[in-house]
Amino acid sequence: MYREGILSSGRPLRGELADGAFIEGAAASCASCHRRSGFGGVEGTVYIPPVTGPALFSAADPDRNALFRPVFQENLSLSSRARLLAFRERPAYTRETLAAALREGHDPAGRVFDSPMPRYRLSDGELDDLLAYLRTLAAEPAPGIEENAFHFATVFTPGADPDRKRAILDVYEAWVRWKNAEIDRRRQRPDSVGVTDEDLRFADRRWVLHVWEPQGPPETWTRQLLAWETQRPVFAVLGGLSGPGEPWAPVHTFCESREIPCLFPETELPVTESAGAMTLYFSGGLAQEAEALAQHLRETRPDLTGNRIVQVDRDAAGREAAEALERALGPFPPTRIGPIGQIRRIGPIDRGATEVLVLWLAADDLASLGDLAGFERIFLSTALLGETVPELPAAWRDHAVLVHRRAQPGTATPQSFRIRSWLRTRGVERRHELLQLDAYFTLSLADEAISRLAGHFSRDLLVENVERETERMPDPGVWPRLVLSPGRRIASRGTLFLRADPGPPGPP
């Protein structure tokens, strides 16, 4: 009922708005406004109050940490601002006053709710179900929180490249050392120096990072992760790395089932179809490239029936991408050639129709291709080619187009220079720089989101803070733009098509 707007009978929850209109199902759910966490927030100019157990079932006690953002940083309507500042006058809810709030639309002090709050015709049994759930919301701090420590994990799958893994871990370890040193320095002060120090003392906990490295086939990873988490619960999973062709789905499934935030793992095979609530990705991986390529082909070749599209793949990652392109093109499925040993079969393909070749291959595979000059357009994925795009054969370079998810090559931002300086002063060797910039962004974003928990250690609230702060964080220049929102689990949806041989200006 709270999250999905479904009653225990299976019927959709239904609410009546002030103008007489009705909403039902997910649109009528409590979470659609008050969020999964129950901490509410600001929607437009309307303040959405918290409905957690501690907030509802005790007399209103203004929390200056929680109120700072809506009071000073949001453009609230006059009625919302007045209601926010009058919280201290509201007595604790009881079963009877909660029933009146939901059915009649007023709080225990008799103040009528703002118009976006629906009225619900709940039975007594349905009211008791909702009441029982609300009492559990944020009633206790989430696992992974200790009086003096936050526990986090990061996950590396068995096939993760050791050098790439080391590049990421160097950043994580440097961050944890720096963060803990900062906390120790603050703790050594003889006393707080002002209100801000006192307000932020709840966040002065040392960071503890656990490295989880499951072994064996993917179907065993979830069980291994569960064993580690049972032994030492963590507040969130930060980053991580999967190997070439290895799926992130087992880690995704684990985090969703245990309701553990998983922030921005490095993977080419994220879960994009049923994204869930707790796992956030930088991009949609190779499937995103395939969908963008399908759209590009439709726009540049309206009559796809007159085109022959051939795909070549080599490993699990390439196969996933090829299958995604087949699904996206629908009634015009491409011809697929693979594995790598069959690549030389490209030569005899009938060139009576316009030829499009899509190579889901790594840089080392290109030497096996031979002469591709007969193809009108050849598409390659920069994610599979590697961090440095190799020089393509001159015979078909001017036909080649690079499918690219990250920011325009050569992009530099002030934040990227600042991060490089930070890493250099802490002795972190500069290698696999895109991964290191991503790692720093993930850690600094998690730190900012934690500082805005205002002492409410809820995993759902952490995810909601990450959603809000992602767009506000200084851009390191790795992705075109990062934006999250409720229901949007992929931060960067853009895909670029770049000429391998720039040639004259204009689209490929």
N, C-alpha and C positions, 0 to 999 in steps of 0.2 A: 504494500500500500504506500509506504513512504517513498521508496525509490522508483517504482515502476507504475504506480497508480492502478494496481490490481488488488481487488478485495479478496478475502479468504475464500469466497464463493467462486472465484475465477472471473467475476464480472468486472468491468472497468470502473475505477473510482470516478465519480462525477461531481463537479463543483459548479455552483451558480455564481456568476460575476455580478457586479453592481448594476450593470446595464441590462440584466436579464438574460444575457447570453450564457451558454453552458460550455464547459470544457470537460474532457474526460480522458481517461487513460494516463499516459505519460505526461501530457500537458497539465493534468490536474494533480499530479503527484506533488508531495511536499518538497522533494528534492529539486524539482524544476525551478523553484525560487530559493528555498532555504539551503540548497546544495546537499550532497551526500553527507557532508560533515555535520550539518545542522547549524553551522555558525552563520549562515546567511551572508549578508554583504550589501552592496549597493547595485541596483539595477536602474540605469538611467539616473533619475533624480530621486528615486524611491529607496528608502532604507529598508532592508529586509532583516528583521531582528533574528537573533539566534533562537533555536528551539531545542537545544541540547537539554539533557536532563538537569544538570546543575543550573542552567539559565532559567528554565521554566519553573522548577519546583522548589525554588528558594526566592526570597524577596530580592527584588532587583538591587544589585550593588554595582554601581558604575565602575568599570575597569578602564582606567585611563589608557592602558596599553592598547586594549581592543578598540577603544573609541577614538584614538588619535586619528586614524586614517579617515573614517567617515566625517568627523567633525572638521578637520583641517584640510583634507586633501580631496574631498569629493564635493561636487556641486549638487547638494541636496535641495529638494523642494522645501518650502517653509514648513509645511505640515510634517514632513519626515524629520526635519531638524528639531522641531518642537517635541515630537514624540521621542526622539533619541535623547534629548536633554532631560526629559521628564521620566526616564526609566526608574529613577530612584523612588518614585512614588507608587510603583506597581507592586502589589503583594504577590506572594508565591501562588502559583496555580494549584488548584485541586482538581479532582476528577470533574466536579460540577462546573467549575469555572472554565476548564478546558473544553467541556462539552458546549458551553455557551459561546466560547470563542470560535469553535468550528462551525456550529450550527447558526449562531446569531451574529457573529462578527464583531465582538468587542472583548477587551481585556478585563482582568479582574477589577480594575479601577473604573470600568464603565466606558473607557475611551473606544470609540468606533475605529476599526482598522481602516487603512487606506484602501482605495477601490480595487487594487490588484488582488487583494486577498479574497479567494472564493468562499462561499458558504457551502458546507457539506452536510448532506442529510444522512448521517451515519447512524446505524443501529447501535444499541448499547454494546453488543458484542464486538462490533467493528471499532467502536470508540475504545474499548478495553484493549483490543489488539494494538491499536496505535499508541495508546498510553504506555503500554508495556515496552514498546520499542523505543519511544522517546526517552524513557527513563534510562536506557542503556547508552544513548548517544553521548560520547565524551565523558562517561561516568568515571572512567579510569584512564590514566596515561597509556598510550599505545606501548606494546612490547618494544624492547630495544632502547628504552630510556632508563638511565640510572641517575641517582642523585648528582653524580659528578661526571657523567659520561653519556654521549650519544654513540650508539653502536651502528655501524654501517657495514655493508658488504659490497664487493664488486665480483663479477663472475667472468671467468675466461673459459671458453669451451676447449676441448682437447686439441682441435686443429688450429687454434690461434697462433699466429706467427710469433715466435719468441721475441724477436727484436721489436715488433710492434707492441707486444704486451709489455716489454720492459720500458718502452718509451712512455706508455700510459702510466705504468706504475711509478715511474720516476716523478711524474707530476703529482700523483696522488700522495706519495710519501712526503714530498716536499711540502705540499699543502698542509698535511696533517701535522708535520713538525712545526710549521709556521703558525698554524691556528692554535695549537696547544701552547706554544711559547707565548702567544698573545694573551691567552686565557690565564696562564701562570703569572704574567706580569700584572694583569688587572687584579688578581687575587692577592698579590703582595702589597697592594696599596693599604695604607693604614686605615682608610675609611673611604666610603664613596665620596665622590667630589661633586655630586649634584643629583638632581632628579633622574636624569637620563641613565646614569650608572645604576641607580636603584631599580629602575624600570626594566633594564636589560639584564639584570643579574640572573634571571631564569635561564638565559641562553649561555651562560658561562659554564659550559660543560665541555670536557675534553672530548675530542673525536677519537674513536677507535675503529680502525678499518680492518675488516676480515676479508681475506682473499679466498673465494670459493672456486675450485677448479674441478668440475666433474669429469670423470673419465668414462670410457666405454661408449657404447652406442647412445644416440640421443634419447631413446625411449627409457633409459635408466637415469637420466640427469635429474628429472623432477624428484625422484626418490632420494637421490643423494643430497639435493638442495634442502629437501624437507628435513633430513637427518641433521644437517648442519644448523638449520634454523631452529630446530627443536632444542638442540644443545645450547645454542647461543643466539637468542632472538635478536634481530636487527630492526632498526627503525625504517630503513630504506636501503634499496640497492642502487648504487651510484655507478653509472657507466657500465663498463665491461666490454668484451670483445669476443666475437665469434670468428671461427676460421673460415676460409674460402669454401663456399657451398654448404656450410653448416647452418641449420635453422636456429632462430632464436625462440621458436615456438615452445620448447620445453621449459625454458626459463620464464617466458611470458605466462604460460599456464600456471607455473608455480606461484609467481607473484600475484596473479589475479585470484587464484584460489585461496591464498593466505592474506590477501588484501595488503600487500606490501608495495609501496611505491617503487617503481623501477625507472630511473631517470636516464634517458639518452644513451642506451648501449650502442656500440659501433657494430652494425650488422648490415649485410646486404639483403638479408631475408627476414625482415620484421613481419609481425602479424598485422595485416592491414584490413582483413575482411570483417572480423569480429574483434574490434580493437580493445574492448574492455574499458576499465576505468583507471587502472593504476599504472600502466606502462606507457611511457611517453617516448617517442622516437624523434630523432632529428629529421628523418625523411622516410618516404615509403619504400626505399631500397630499389632493387631492380624492377619490381612490379610497377613502381611509379614511372620509371623510365619507359617501360613497355607501354603503359597506358598513354603517356605523353607522345610516344612515337606513333601509336595508332591514330591519335588525334591529328598529329602532324601530317601523316600520310593521307588522311581523309581530306584535310584542308588543301594540301598541295596536289593531290591526285584524286579529284572528285569521282572519276570513273575507275574504281579499283578493279573492276572486272577486266580491264584492259592491261593490267599490270601483273607481272609475276613477282611474288615476294618470296625470297629464299632466306631461311635462317640457318645458321650454323652454331651449334653449341658443343661444349666439351665436358662440363661437369655439372654437379647438382645446381649450382647457382645459375649457369647458363640455361639449363633445362627449365628452371622456374621462370626465368625471364621469357624464354621462348613460348612457354605455355601461357604466360600472362598476355603476350602479344596476340596469340591465337584467340584467346577469350575476348580481348578488347576489339579485335577486328571482326568478330562475329561471323557473318556469312562469307567472308573472304579469307579463309584460313591460309597462312603461308605454307610453303613446302619447307620441311625441316630436314637438315642433313646432319648427321652425327653418328658415332662419336668422331673424335679428331682424326682417326685413321681413314675416314671416308671423305675427308675434305677435298681430295683431288677429284672427286666425282663432280665438283662444281663445273669443270670445263665443258662437258658435253651438253649442258642445259640448253634447251631450245631458246634462242634469243629472238624469236619472232615477236614476242611481247616485250614491253618495257620491263627491264629487270631492276629489282631492288634487292640488295643483299644486306642482311643484318647479321653481324658477327658478334656473338656473345662469347668472346674469347679473351684470353690473357695475352699480354705482349709477346711472350715466348712462342705462342701458337702462330703468329703471323707469318713466320718464315715458311710454314708448310702450305701457304695458300697458293703460291704460284702467281700466274698472270690473271688479274681480275679486271683488266682494262675494259672488257665488254659490258660491265655493269654500269648503268647510268648513275646510280647512287648507292653508296656503301655506308652503312651506319655502324659505328662502334661505340661501346660503352666505356667511358673513361674510368668508371669504377672498377671494371674488370681489367682494363689495360694496366692499371697501377697508378701510383702517385705521380709518376713522370710519364707522360705520353711519349711512346717511342717514335722515331722518325719512320714515317710510312714509305713504302716503295714509291718512287717517282711515277711509275706507270699508272697508278690509280689514286695518287694522293689528291688530285684535284676533284675526284669524284667522292671523296670520303667526307663524312659528317660525324662529328663527335657528339654523343648524347651525354650531357653533363648536368649533374644535380647540384653541385656546390656552386659557390659564388664565381662570378666571371674571373678567369685566370688573371693574375696580376693585381687583383683587388687588394688594397691595403687600407687599413683603418687605424686611427690613433690608438684604439684599444689593443690591436694586435702588436704594436710596438711596445706598449706598456707591459703586455703579458710576456713578450720576449725578454724584456729587461728584468721582470720579476723572476723568470726562470733562470736567467743567466746569473743573477746575484745569489741564487740558491744552489748553484752548481749543477743544474739540470742540463744534460747534453741535448743540444738541439737536433732532433732527428724525428722523422715522421711528424713533421710540424703540424699538419692539419689535425692529426689525432691529439697532439698535445694542446693545441688551442681549444679543441672540443672539450678535452678533459678539464682544462682550467675553467671554461665557461660553465660546465656542469657543476663543478665544485662551488664556484662563486654563486651560482644561482641557488643551489641547495642551501648555502649559508644564508643568503638573503631571505629565502623562504622560511627558514627556521627562525630567524630573528623576528619575523612577523607573525609567528605563532602566538605571541603574547602569553606564553606560558601554557597554552592549550595544546598538549602534545597528542594531536590527532593526525593519523596518517592521511585521512581524507583531506583535512585542512592543509596539510603540507602540499598535496597535489594541487589543490585550489590556489594556494599561494604561488606555486610554480607556474600554473596557467597564467596568472595575472602578471607575474614579474618577468616572464620570458621575453616579452616584447619590450620591456623597459630596461633590460640589462644592456650595458654597452656592447656593441657588436664587434666581435673579433674578426669579422670578414671572411668566415669560412662558408657561410650559407647565404643565399640571396636575402632572405628575411625569415625570422623565426617568430611564429605567432601560434598561441594555443588558446583554446576556449572550451567551455563545457561541451563534451562530445567530440572534440577535435584532438586526437592523440598524436598526430603527425605535425611537427612544427613548420617544416619547409616543404611546400607542395610544388615549387617551381622546378622546371627542367629547361635547360638551354640546349640549343642546337648550334654547334660551332663548326666552322669550316676547318678542316685539318690543314688545308692550304688556303690562307685567307683570300687571295685573289682579289677581284673587284668587290667593293662594298655591296651589301644586299643580303637578303635571307637565303639560306641554302635551298 
